[in-house]
Amino acid sequence: MFETLDIVTLSRLQFASTTIFHFFFVPLSIGLALLIAIMETLYVVKGNELYKRMAKFWGKLFLINFAVGVVTGILQEFQFGMNWSNYSRFVGDVFGAPLAVEALLAFFMESTFIGLWIFGWDRLSKRVHLLCIWLVAFGTSMSAFWILAANSFMQRPVGFEINNGRAEMNDFFAILTNGQLLVEFPHTLLGAFATGAFLVTGVSAYKLLKRQDVDFFRKSFQIAAIVAVVTSIGVAMFGHQQAQYLVQTQPMKMAASEGLWGKSGDPAGWTVSAFIDTENQSNSWEIKIPYLLSYLSYSTFSGEVKGMLELQAEYEQTYGPGNYIPPVKTTFWSFRIMVACGSAMILMGMYAVYLTIRKKWSRPNKWFLRSMVAGISLPVIANTAGWIMTEIGRQPWTVFGLMRTEDGISPGVSAGEVLFSLIAFNVIYAVLGTILVYLFIRVIKRGPFEDKKPQQRSNDPYEEGYHVS
């Protein structure tokens, strides 16, 4: 029965599910590490014990998330040998080097200084202890850099030569200066910072609604809100750069993300929404914003963008017969989900900073605090949609222009084995996710003052009775 199933589809589903689940935790670890470092810096500079409690409280959530993220990452990497052995044989000499550096250097740095940070509160000087958490934050960012260096090679292969039917690295510096990496890394890193910031603002908003430990969570909210708005705007800016880079290096992905079958025309309008008919390779209905696609692609309000049908003909001449059009609907809508969530994050962050600057905390709106609690999910959805668009939009390639996805699977693995491991992995991940949520809720309910009753009101001099309207 299992042999009738598509092993390529099953292998892709397994890698997609484990990657998406793992990527729930990676950005959160990166973002929380930065915020904790900022909070502890405020403690060292100002000497206010409240900031020390902030670092410790949010540090508990960081450690829980980090532990689960490590487990999910280990399971994910095993798949390169289990399900994608042909891929590993073909590009292992190139792809494996950044991953090895990530494990031996960046992850080692994270693990070492996390241990020093946990057990060094009363053993290290303030400045040395502060250095530890900044090195943790740096290590988490460098982990992302090396992993994205490997992924960028899959998007735009550079620094290699083909020898005996295998890709072998001949220029490590070219891997590190890959144009794809230079636009992908800051976009992803800032998205991770925003993920941590929105978790802190969301949890703080929940506690403010409950009127518990008001001073603590108001200050936490304000710090995270500033990080949230700055990083969300940064994500949009580097996303714009990525779009321009795609036009040059992966025009088919760009065309699919726009549902663009024929030429766009000059100037090109950006498609807000459309009914995409993949069978007839056309859109039966669409709404466009004039000039915007030209600006997104070239930073000018003029310029034509190639469509999928024209690119299909070009790809056939370059790479041979085959279907080079990716799943259009998935690519199209994942891009719009990402943009919608990112836009909402910018607006919510700007309003939160407005409250902070104008000191409007005597009358925080209940609807806004509730929206910030729900806003915890926005960067998670945006991160997931962005990665789906990035990977699905590259199909049918595993390594663009070099290896197709169907050629990268393991020849000795049956569909039944892949199906079994797919189910087993997802059950394990569901258990891990449940444990993480339970521990998060438990820590949040206990709050930062486990040894005291929750503070019911703020003592800030500019507040005349904190209340929620």
C-alpha positions in Angstrom: 0.0 0.0 0.0 2.8 2.4 1.0 4.7 1.9 -2.3 1.8 3.6 -4.2 2.5 6.9 -2.3 4.8 9.5 -3.7 8.0 9.2 -1.8 9.2 12.6 -3.0 6.1 14.3 -1.7 6.3 12.4 1.7 10.0 13.4 2.0 9.2 17.0 1.3 6.3 17.0 3.8 8.5 15.6 6.4 11.3 18.1 5.9 8.7 20.9 5.7 7.0 19.9 8.9 10.2 19.5 10.9 11.7 22.7 9.5 8.6 24.8 10.2 8.3 23.4 13.8 12.0 24.0 14.5 11.7 27.5 13.1 9.1 28.3 15.7 11.8 28.3 18.3 15.0 29.6 16.6 13.8 33.2 16.0 12.3 33.3 19.5 15.7 32.3 21.0 17.5 34.9 19.0 15.1 37.6 19.8 14.8 36.9 23.6 18.6 36.7 23.9 18.9 40.2 22.6 16.2 41.6 24.8 17.6 39.9 27.9 21.0 41.4 27.1 19.5 44.9 26.8 17.6 44.5 30.1 20.7 43.3 32.0 22.7 46.2 30.4 20.1 48.6 31.9 20.6 46.8 35.3 24.4 47.2 35.2 24.2 50.8 34.0 21.4 52.1 36.2 21.7 49.7 39.2 18.0 49.2 39.3 17.1 45.7 40.6 13.9 45.6 38.6 16.0 45.2 35.4 17.8 42.3 37.0 14.5 40.6 37.7 13.5 41.3 34.1 16.6 39.5 32.8 16.0 36.6 35.1 12.2 36.3 34.4 12.5 36.5 30.6 15.6 34.4 30.8 13.5 31.5 32.1 11.4 31.6 28.9 14.5 31.8 26.8 16.0 28.7 28.4 12.9 26.6 28.0 12.6 27.7 24.4 16.3 27.1 23.7 16.2 23.6 25.1 13.2 22.6 22.9 14.8 24.2 19.9 18.0 22.2 20.3 16.0 18.9 20.3 14.0 19.8 17.2 17.1 20.9 15.4 18.9 17.6 16.0 15.9 15.6 14.5 15.8 17.9 11.5 19.5 17.5 10.5 19.3 13.7 10.6 17.0 13.9 7.5 19.9 15.0 5.3 21.3 11.5 5.6 18.1 9.6 6.0 15.8 11.1 3.3 18.1 13.2 1.2 21.3 11.1 0.8 21.6 11.9 -2.9 21.5 15.6 -2.1 24.0 15.1 0.7 26.4 13.3 -1.6 26.1 15.9 -4.3 26.6 19.1 -2.2 27.9 17.8 1.1 31.4 19.3 0.5 29.8 22.7 0.2 26.6 22.5 2.2 28.3 20.7 5.1 31.0 23.3 5.8 28.7 26.1 7.1 26.7 23.7 9.2 29.9 22.3 10.7 31.1 25.8 11.6 27.7 26.6 13.1 27.8 23.5 15.3 31.5 23.7 16.3 31.8 27.5 16.8 28.5 29.3 17.1 26.5 26.7 19.0 29.5 25.9 21.2 29.7 29.6 22.1 26.0 29.7 22.9 26.0 26.6 25.1 29.2 27.6 27.0 28.1 31.2 27.8 24.5 30.1 28.6 25.9 27.9 31.3 28.1 30.7 32.6 25.1 33.1 32.6 22.8 30.7 34.4 25.2 29.8 37.2 27.2 33.0 37.3 24.7 35.5 38.9 26.4 35.4 42.3 29.8 34.2 41.2 30.8 36.6 38.4 31.2 40.3 38.5 28.3 42.3 36.9 30.2 43.2 33.8 31.6 39.8 33.2 28.1 38.3 33.7 26.7 40.9 31.3 29.4 40.0 28.7 28.2 36.4 29.0 24.6 37.1 27.9 25.8 39.4 25.1 28.0 36.6 23.8 25.0 34.3 24.0 23.1 36.8 21.9 26.0 37.1 19.4 26.3 33.3 19.2 22.6 32.8 18.4 22.9 35.4 15.6 26.0 33.7 14.3 24.2 30.3 14.3 21.6 31.9 12.0 24.3 33.3 9.8 26.0 30.0 9.2 22.7 28.1 8.6 21.6 30.8 6.2 25.0 30.6 4.4 24.1 27.0 3.7 20.6 27.8 2.6 21.8 30.7 0.4 23.9 28.3 -1.5 20.7 26.3 -2.3 19.1 29.5 -3.6 22.1 30.8 -5.5 25.0 28.4 -5.8 28.5 30.1 -5.7 32.0 29.2 -4.7 32.0 25.6 -6.1 33.1 23.5 -9.0 31.7 20.2 -10.3 34.2 17.3 -9.9 33.4 13.7 -10.5 29.7 14.5 -10.5 29.8 16.3 -7.2 29.8 19.9 -6.1 33.1 20.8 -4.3 33.9 24.1 -2.6 36.7 26.1 -4.2 36.0 29.5 -2.7 34.8 29.7 0.9 34.9 33.5 0.8 32.4 33.4 -2.1 30.0 31.4 0.1 30.3 34.0 2.9 29.7 36.9 0.5 26.9 35.3 -1.5 24.5 38.1 -2.5 21.6 35.9 -1.4 23.1 35.7 2.1 23.7 39.4 2.3 20.0 40.2 1.9 18.6 37.1 3.5 20.6 37.2 6.8 19.6 40.7 8.0 15.9 40.1 6.9 15.8 36.9 8.9 17.8 38.2 11.9 15.6 41.3 12.3 12.5 39.1 12.0 13.9 37.0 14.9 14.4 40.1 17.0 10.8 41.1 16.3 9.6 37.7 17.3 11.2 38.0 20.7 10.0 41.5 21.1 6.3 40.6 20.3 6.4 37.8 22.8 7.6 40.2 25.5 5.0 42.8 24.6 2.2 40.2 24.4 3.0 38.6 27.7 3.4 42.1 29.3 0.1 43.2 27.8 -1.6 40.1 29.3 -0.2 40.9 32.8 -1.2 44.6 32.4 -4.8 43.5 31.7 -4.6 41.4 34.9 -3.1 44.4 36.7 -0.3 42.2 38.1 3.2 43.5 38.6 2.3 46.6 36.7 5.7 48.4 37.0 7.6 45.4 35.9 5.6 44.5 32.9 5.0 48.1 31.8 8.8 48.6 31.6 9.2 45.3 29.9 6.5 46.3 27.4 8.2 49.6 26.7 11.7 48.1 26.0 10.2 45.4 23.8 8.0 47.9 21.9 10.9 50.0 20.8 12.8 46.8 19.6 9.6 45.6 17.9 9.0 48.8 15.8 12.6 49.3 14.8 13.1 45.6 13.8 9.8 45.4 12.0 10.6 48.4 9.9 14.0 46.9 9.2 12.4 43.6 8.1 10.3 45.5 5.6 13.4 47.4 4.3 15.5 44.3 3.8 12.5 42.4 2.4 12.4 45.1 -0.3 16.0 44.4 -1.1 15.4 40.7 -1.3 12.6 41.3 -3.7 14.9 43.2 -6.0 17.5 40.5 -5.7 15.0 37.9 -6.7 14.2 39.7 -9.9 17.8 39.2 -10.9 18.6 35.7 -9.6 15.2 33.8 -9.2 12.8 35.7 -11.5 10.5 32.6 -11.6 10.0 32.8 -7.8 9.2 36.5 -8.1 6.7 35.9 -10.9 5.0 33.2 -8.9 4.8 35.3 -5.8 2.9 37.9 -8.0 0.7 35.3 -9.8 2.2 36.8 -13.0 1.8 34.6 -16.0 2.5 37.0 -18.9 4.6 40.1 -18.9 3.6 42.7 -16.3 3.6 45.7 -18.6 5.5 48.9 -17.9 4.9 50.2 -15.3 4.0 47.1 -13.4 1.2 46.9 -10.8 1.4 44.9 -7.6 -1.3 42.3 -7.3 -3.2 42.7 -3.9 -5.4 39.7 -4.5 -6.3 37.3 -7.3 -8.1 34.2 -8.3 -5.3 32.0 -9.7 -6.3 29.4 -12.4 -3.3 27.1 -12.6 -5.0 24.8 -15.1 -5.4 27.6 -17.6 -2.3 29.4 -16.5 -4.1 32.7 -15.9 -5.8 34.8 -13.3 -9.6 35.0 -13.7 -9.8 38.1 -11.4 -7.3 40.3 -9.7 -6.8 43.7 -7.9 -3.7 45.6 -8.6 -2.0 48.7 -7.2 -0.5 50.6 -10.2 3.3 51.2 -10.3 4.0 49.3 -7.0 5.6 46.1 -8.5 8.0 48.2 -10.6 9.0 50.0 -7.4 9.3 46.8 -5.5 11.5 45.3 -8.3 13.6 48.3 -9.3 13.1 51.1 -6.8 11.6 53.2 -9.6 8.0 53.6 -10.8 8.7 52.1 -14.2 10.0 48.7 -15.4 8.7 45.5 -16.7 8.7 42.1 -14.8 8.9 38.8 -16.7 6.0 36.4 -16.3 6.1 32.7 -15.6 5.3 31.5 -19.2 8.1 33.5 -20.7 10.5 32.3 -18.0 9.4 28.7 -18.5 10.5 28.9 -22.1 13.8 30.4 -21.1 14.4 27.7 -18.5 13.6 24.9 -20.9 16.3 26.3 -23.3 18.8 26.6 -20.4 18.1 23.5 -18.3 16.2 21.2 -20.7 12.6 19.9 -20.8 10.5 20.0 -17.6 8.1 22.1 -15.6 9.9 24.9 -13.9 6.8 26.7 -12.6 6.5 26.3 -8.8 3.2 25.9 -6.9 1.8 29.3 -7.7 -1.0 29.6 -5.2 1.2 28.6 -2.3 3.9 31.0 -3.3 1.4 33.8 -4.0 -0.5 33.6 -0.8 2.4 32.9 1.6 4.0 36.1 0.4 0.8 38.1 1.1 0.3 36.6 4.5 3.9 37.5 5.3 3.4 41.1 4.1 0.1 41.5 5.9 1.5 40.3 9.2 4.6 42.5 8.8 2.5 45.5 8.1 0.3 44.8 11.2 3.5 44.4 13.3 4.8 47.9 12.2 1.5 49.6 13.0 1.1 47.9 16.4 4.7 48.6 17.3 4.4 52.3 16.3 1.3 52.7 18.5 3.0 51.0 21.4 6.0 53.4 21.1 3.6 56.3 20.9 2.1 55.3 24.3 5.7 55.0 25.7 6.8 58.4 24.4 3.7 60.3 25.4 3.4 58.5 28.7 -0.2 57.5 28.1 0.0 54.6 30.5 -2.6 56.0 32.8 -5.2 55.0 30.2 -4.0 52.1 28.1 -6.9 50.8 25.9 -8.1 47.3 26.8 -8.6 46.6 23.1 -5.0 47.5 22.3 -3.6 45.3 25.1 -5.7 42.4 23.9 -4.5 43.0 20.4 -0.9 42.9 21.6 -1.5 39.5 23.3 -2.8 38.2 20.0 0.1 39.9 18.3 2.5 37.3 19.7 1.4 35.1 16.8 2.1 37.7 14.1 5.9 37.3 13.7 5.5 33.5 14.0 3.0 33.4 11.1 5.2 35.9 9.1 8.3 33.8 9.6 6.6 30.6 8.6 4.9 32.2 5.5 8.2 33.7 4.5 10.1 30.4 4.6 7.3 28.6 2.8 7.5 31.2 0.0 11.3 31.0 -0.1 11.4 27.2 -0.4 8.3 26.5 -2.3 9.0 29.3 -4.8 12.4 27.6 -5.7 10.8 24.4 -6.8 11.4 22.2 -8.7 15.0 22.8 -7.5 16.7 21.6 -4.4 19.9 23.5 -5.5 18.8 26.1 -8.0 20.0 25.2 -11.5 22.0 22.2 -10.3 19.8 19.6 -8.7 16.1 19.0 -8.8 14.2 18.0 -5.7 13.2 14.6 -7.1 16.8 13.8 -7.7 17.9 14.5 -4.1 16.0 11.8 -2.2 17.5 8.6 -0.7 17.1 5.7 -3.2 17.1 3.0 -0.4 14.2 4.4 1.6 10.7 3.3 1.0 7.5 5.4 1.1 6.3 3.5 4.1 9.4 4.2 6.1 9.2 7.9 5.3 5.5 7.9 6.2 6.2 6.2 9.6 9.0 8.7 10.5 6.8 11.6 9.3 4.1 10.5 11.8 6.5 9.7 14.5 8.4 13.0 14.3 5.2 15.0 14.3 3.9 13.2 17.4 7.2 13.9 19.1 7.0 17.5 18.1 3.4 17.8 19.3 4.5 16.5 22.7 7.5 18.9 22.8 5.2 21.8 21.8 2.7 20.9 24.5 5.4 20.7 27.2 6.8 24.1 26.1 3.4 25.8 26.2 2.7 24.3 29.7 6.1 25.5 31.0 5.6 29.0 29.5 2.2 29.3 31.1 3.5 28.1 34.4 6.4 30.6 34.4 4.2 33.5 33.3 1.5 32.8 35.9 4.1 32.7 38.7 5.4 36.0 37.5 8.7 37.7 38.3 8.1 38.0 42.0 7.5 34.4 43.2 8.4 35.4 46.7 5.9 38.2 46.9 2.3 38.9 46.1 1.8 40.5 42.6 2.0 44.2 42.7 -1.4 45.5 41.8 -0.5 49.1 41.0 2.3 51.1 39.5 4.2 53.6 41.6 5.4 55.8 38.7 5.2 59.5 39.7 3.5 60.6 36.4 0.6 58.1 36.8 -2.5 59.0 38.6 -3.9 55.6 39.3 -3.3 52.9 36.6 -6.4 51.5 35.1 -7.6 49.9 31.9 -10.3 51.7 30.1 
